[in-house]
Amino acid sequence: MKIQVLGSGCPTCKKLYEITRKAVEEMATKDTVEYVTGTEGMQKIIELGAISSPVLSVNDKIAMVGFIPDVNKIKEKILAASK
């Protein structure tokens, strides 16, 4: 699975990245989480059609827009998007 957190690099984006890494770690998969920020992150958000950030992307599709500080909810979003 290709899992990315996309954003501008703000504290909210960074927190989503940290929580997503924890969720993936708890899922015990061999997947890694890529953190794409700055101009590249914003360009990817636009390409995916999102209108706000941060964005959680799974296999180049939007799994979630915004911030959810709940590891279990993020696990659910990743699993749902990977199907």
N, C-alpha and C positions, 0 to 999 in steps of 0.2 A: 504494500500500500504506500502511496505517496501522500504524506501528511504535511501540510504547511500552515503556518500562522502568518498571515499577511497584514501589514500595517505600515504606519508612518515611523514607528520606532518610539512611540509615546509610552508612558508607564502602563497604560491599560493593555496595549499590545504585548508588552514584555510580560505582564502578569498572565495573560492568556497563554502565551508561549510556555511559561513555567508550569502552569496547571495542566496544559495539554501534554507536556513531557511526562509529568507525573502520572497522568491517566494512561498513557501508552506504556509506561514502565509497569504499572499495576496490571495492565492487560497481558503482560508477559509475552509480547510479540517481539519480533526482531525488527520491527519498523522503527524508523527514527522520525523526529519532527524537525522540519526545516523552518527557520525563522527568516522571512523575507521582508525587509523594511526599506524605508527611504523611497527614492524614486522607483526602484525596481518593484518594491512591495505595492506601491500605489498604482503603478501601471498594471500589475497583475490583477489587482482588485477591479480596476476599470474593465480589463479584458473579460473578467468573469461576470461582469454586469452588476456588481454590488454598488450600493450608493453610500455606504458608510464602512467604518472599520472598527475594530479588527475583524478579519475574516478567517475562519477555519476552513481550509480546503482539503478535501480528500479525493485523491485521484483526479485532480484538476476540476473538481466540482465543488460548489459552495455547500458546506455542511452546516455552517452557522455564521451569522453576522452579529456582531456585538460581543458583549462580555458576559459570561456566566461563570461565577467563581465556584462551581460545583464539579468536582472531579467525576462523579458518577454521571452527571448530565453530559459531560464532554465525551465520556466513554460511549454513551448511548448515541450521540451524534456521529461519532466515528464509525460505530458498527452499522448504523442505519445508512450512512453514506457509502459504505464499502460494498453494499449489496447491489 
